[in-house]
């Protein structure tokens, strides 16, 4: 009964969000175009900031432009790792496998290209996240699309539009407290490795573990993610490198398959556009660029310069998709795991690693669980900011939210994979509608602040530490 009701509601929502229009004779989901346009526009409008300021962004991450007395709750590095913990995981391990299984190796090419442009969009929204954040007397920071849409558009003499977009974003974001995808995929891998079916018990255990961390607030979350994310990324990348070294002879063929599949796909509905759409959906889910979610944690970074945090945020799509997702894709392609009948989602990735390292599915299960856990606790913070926007900043309100969030995790292992991804894709893309409208209107403000910041860097007005 639970599965039937959920399935009906999810199908109705998905049909509305992913309705199609005809472009050059090919059906394309309107929401995909909505996301593609600002990525391209901002990359050109900001003068390819994703390339020309990459080195400067790295210096900022390393703390070479940090002001000791800067307001905020966490360091810029901790803000980055916490934001990465919200993106690195399910999308890189299961999402890539799903994209390749549906769109073939060519989907990898479009994931990389889209992530490249997504860096500029991430820069724009995270710059605004710091510029229009709210800092309470006790030092607590509240930021995100709800705040910069309302305050930023009011500053542009659009107060009513700003309020409407902020409310719309918040209402669409609240359902995202259902972090069912993370629970679903981590349970899928754990259960396949140990051979036990226990979805409800798994959900309860994960909910309890989440509660133990998020009660401590952002500083506790950042302390966990700043250690957990680099450690798990290192293990995952090392394992991927082992696979690629053992299949070194197949790597050129893998790249050939990626490029050929991107422009001459076989058996994919919609041809090239169809493969692009698949890559677009998975990359947006993985990087969250344009969705405004990670701006909530970047807003808490210790900095006096909003643009500097926007530059730090450039690394999110790069690390998340250009590096980690590409390595996952290569492993899946060189091992041929995506061609194995009967496998889907994360099972494809597990089979790819297991074909060389027989015991790695166990390590992958642990990695997926930890990645999922870090993502869940990061999202708990994101949605807490949305919750506070509607219900206030009191301790009681926060505790009620934390209880609701943890309870909502429990049924994640019960829903089917397709239902979970359809549900998450629907809410994720809808959140981008009010956010992108605001970003486009405020683009001149961001460009002006960027020019001013880079000029002060060049003149030495902003000092660089050794």
N, C-alpha and C positions, 0 to 999 in steps of 0.2 A: 504493500500500500504506500509506504513512504517513498519507495523508488518510483512508483507510477505517478504520484502527484508531483514529485520533483521533476521528473522527466517532462511532463506536460508543460509546466511553468517555464522550464529552461528552453524548450523548443519554441514557445511563443515569443520569448524575449529574443532569442537568437535570430529568428526569422525577421524581426523588426530591425535589429541592429545591423545585420549583414544582408539586407536587401540590396539588390544589384542595379546598376545602370549600365548601359551599353556604351563602350568606349572603343572606337576604331573596330567595331564589329565584335568586340569581346565583352562578355559580362564581367563587370568589376564591382566589388562591394564599395559603396559610396564612402564608408568610414575609412577604408584603406586609402583612398585618395585624400581624404581629410587629413590624414596623418602624414602622407608623403609630401604634400605641398609645403608646410612650414619647415620641414627638414631641409628641403632644397632652397627655399626662400632665405632662411636664416643663414645658411652656409654662404650663400652669395652676398647677402646684405651685410654680414659682419666680416666680409673679406677673407673667407676661409680661415676663420679663427681656429678651427680644429687642427690646422696644419701650422700656421705661422706662430701660434702661441703655445705649442705643445711643450717646448723646452721651458718656457716661463712657468707653465702649469706644474711641471715636474719640480722646479725650484720651490714653488709655493708649498707643494705637498711635503717636501723635505724640511719645511720650516724656515727657509732662508729669507722670508719676508714677514715673519710673524712678529706682531707687536705684543710685548709682554702684558700690557694692560688692556688688551682687546676684550670687548664684552662677548659673552657666549658661555656655553656649558661644556663643550668638548673641543678638542683640537681639530684642526682641519683634516689631519690624517685620520683621526677617529671618525669624523663625519663621513669621510670617503669610505672607510671600511664598513661602517654601519650601513651606509647606502648600498654598498656592494653586497652586503649580506642579504639585502632585500631583493637583489637581482640575480646574483650568482647562485646557481642551484638547479631548480626544476627546469627552467628554460634552457639551460646549457646542457643538461644531461638527458632529460626526457624530451624537451621541446625540439631539440635538434634532430633527435631520432624520428620524431613524428613528422617533422618537415621533410626529411629525406625519404621516409617511407611513402609519403604522399606525393611529393614533387620531384623525387629523384635527387641525385647529387647536385643538380643545377640550383636547387634551393639554397645551397651553401653560399654560392656566389652572391645572390641577392641579399642574403642575411649580412654578409660582410659589407656590401655597398651601402645598404640601408643604415647599418651601424655607424659607418663613416659620417654620413649626413646627420645621424641622430646625435652625434657629439655636439653639434652647433645648437640644436634644439635644447639639449640638456643644459648647455651653458646659459642660454637665455632664461630659462625658468628658474635655475638655481641662483642666478644673479638677483632676480626679483625676490626670491625667497628671503635673502638676507636684507635687501634694501627696505622691504616693508614688513619686517618681523616686529613682533611685540615682545618687549623684555619687561617682566614684572619686577617689583622692588626686591624680591628674594633671589633674583638672577635667573629665574625660569624663563625659557624662551618659547614663544609660540609663533609659528610661521607656516607657510604653505600657500597653496592657491587661494584658499578662502580669504587669507589676509592680504595678499598682494593684488588679487582681483578687486577687492573692495577698496583698499586704500590707494592702490596705484591708479585705478580708473577714476577715483574721486579726485585725485591730483590732476587728472587730465580733463576735469570738468564733465565726467561721466559717472556721477555718484549713483544714480539709479541703476544704470546698466551694471556697474561694478557690484552693487549689492545683489542684484538678480543672479549674476554669474557666480558669485561666491556661494550663494544659497544653493544654486543648482549643482555646483561642484560638490558641496558638502553632502547633499542628499544622495548623489550618485556614488559617492565614496563610501558612505556608511556601510552598504552591503559588502564591501570588500573586507570587512572584518571576518567574513567567511573564508578563511584561508584553507579551503578544502583541497585545493590542488596540491599544496605542499604535503598535507597529510596523506592524500590519496597515493601520490607517487612514492613517497618514502615507505608507506605500507606495502605497496605493490612489490618493491624490491626486497624488503625485509621478509615478507611472507613467502616469496618465491625462493629465497635462500634457505630459510629454516623449515619450509613446508608446513606451516601451521596457519590455519584460518582464524584470525582473532581481531577483526576490524574494530569492534566496539572497545575492546580492552586496550588496543593500541591507541585509539583516540583519547581515551581517558588518561592513559599514562603520559601522552604527549601534552595534554592540557595541564596536567599537574606540574610537569617540568617547566612549561611556559610560565605558569603562575609564579613559580619560585624565582624566576629571573625578572619578570616585568614589574613586579611589586617594587623593586629597587629603583625604578625610573631610568631615565636616559643614561646616566652615568654608569649604572650597572650594565645596561644593554651594550653601551659602547665598550666597556671593559671586556665583556665576553666576545663581542664581534671582532674587536681589534686584534685579538689573539686567535680566535677560531677561524676566521676567514682566510688570513694568510697561510695558516697551517694546512687547512683542507685544500686550498688552491694548490699549494706546493705538492701535496701528495697526489692530487688528481693529475696535475701537469706532468709529474715524474712518471706516473704510470702510463700516460698517453705517449710520452717520449719513448718509453720502452717498447710499446706496441709499434710505433712508427719506425724505430731503429730496426726491429726484427722484420718489418715489411718495407724496408727502404726501397727495394726495387719496384714496389707497387705505387710509390708516391707520385712519380710523374704521370702514371696512368690515372691516378685519382684526381690530380689537378686537371688533366685533360677531360675527364668525365664531368668535372664541375663546370668548366667553361662550355663544353659542348651541351651539357644539360641545361645551362642557363639560357642559351640562345637557340638551341635546336632540341627541345625536350620531346621525348616520345612517351605517348600514353598518358599525358597530363592534360586534364580538361583546361581549355583556354590557352594552351601552348605557352609561349614566353610570358604572357601576362598572367596566366594561371600560376606559373612557377613563382613569378614576382609576388603575387598575392600571398602565396604560402609563406614565402620568406619574410614578407612584411608582417604578417600576423605574428609569426614566431619571434621576430626581432623586437617588435614593440612589446610583446609580453616579457621578453628577456631583459631589455634595457629600460623599459618604462619611460622612455623619452617622450615628452609631450603629455604624459599623464599627470605630472606635477607631484607625484608621491614622494620622491626622494628630496624634494625641496623642503619638506618638513623637518628632516634631520640636518640638511645643509644649513638651514636657517639658524641652527643652534651652534654653528661653528664659531670659534673664537677668532674674530676678525673685525676690523673696522672698514674693510673694503669689500663691498658686495661683489664687485667684478672678480676679485681674487678667488672667491668661493665658486663663482661660475666657472672659472678656469680649472679649478680642482675637479669639478664635476665632469669635465671633458673625459676624464679617465674612465668613467663608469662604462659607457658603451664600448670603449676601446678594450678594456680588460675583459669585460663580460662577454662580448660577442666576437670582436676581431681576434682576440687571443684564445679564450677558453672554448667558445662555441666552435671556432674553426678547428681546434685540435680534436674536439669530440667528433666533428664531422669527418675529418680525415681518418680517424680510427675506425669509424663505422664503415667508411667507403673502402679502405685498403683491406679490411678483413672480410668484406662482403656480407656483413651481418644484416644489412638492410634488405637483402634478398632472401633471407631465411623465412620460409612460410611459417605462419602461426605465431610470429612474434610481433609485439607492438610496444609503443611507448618506451619506457625505460628498459624493458627486457631486451630490446635491440642493442642498446649501449652495453648492457651487462654481458650479452653474448659476445660482443666485439672484444671486450677486455678479457673475458673468460677463455676466448679461443687461443690466447697466448699465455695468460697467467691464470691457471686453472682455479686458483683460490681467490682471484680478485673480485668475483661477485660478492664475496663476503665483505671485502674492504669497501667496495662500491656501495653496498647496503649501508655500511656505517657512515660513509661519506655523504650519501644522499640524506640519511637521517639528520646528520649534523648540519648540512646545507639547508635542509628544510627547516630545522629548528632555528637556525640563525635568521632565515627569512621571516619566519613566523614572529620572532621577537622584534624584528625591525618593523614589520607591519603593525605590530601591536602599538608601537610608538606613533607611526603615521596616523592610524585611525584614532588614537587617543587625542591627537590635535584636532581632528575633525569633530570628535565627540565634545571636546572642550569648547569649540567654537559655538556649538549649539546649546550645550548644557552647563557651561561655566567651568571655572578652574578649581572648584573645591575638591578636597580630599575625598569626600563622600561620593561625588560624581565620578571621580577617577576610579575608585574602588568598584563601583557598580559597573563601569565600562569594562574593567579588567575581568570581572566575573563573566560578563556576557561574552567577551572575546574568547576566553578559555573554553567555555561551554560550547561555543559555536564550532570549535575544532573537532569535537568528538565524532560526528558522523562522516568525516572526510574519507575514511577507508571504505565506506559502504557504497558510495555513488560510483557509477561507471566512469572510465577515463574520458570518454567523449562528452559526457554530461558535464564533467568538471571543467574541461577546457572550454566548452561552449559557454558555460556560465561565466567563467573568469574573463574570457575574451570580450563578452558582451559588456560587462561592467567596466572593464579596463578601457575599452574604446569609448564608451559613453562619457567617462570622466574627462576625456580629452576634448570634448566639444566645447564646454565653457572655458576650459583652460587655454586652448589654442586661440579662441576669439580674443581673450584678454592679452595674450602674448603678442599677437599681430598688432593690436592697437598700441601696445606699449613698446614695440620694437624700436622706435626712434629714441626713447628714453634710454634703453639698454645700449644702443649704439653710441649715444652721447657720453654715457658713463664709461664705456669701454675706451673710447678715444682719450678721455681725460685720464683714466688710470694708466694706459700705456704711455701717455706723454709724461706723466710723473715718474714712471719707472725709468724711461729713457733719460730724463733730466737728472735723475738721482734724488729727486724729492722724496721718493720712497726708497729707503736704504735697504741694501741687500746684505744679510749677515753671512759670515764665513761658514 
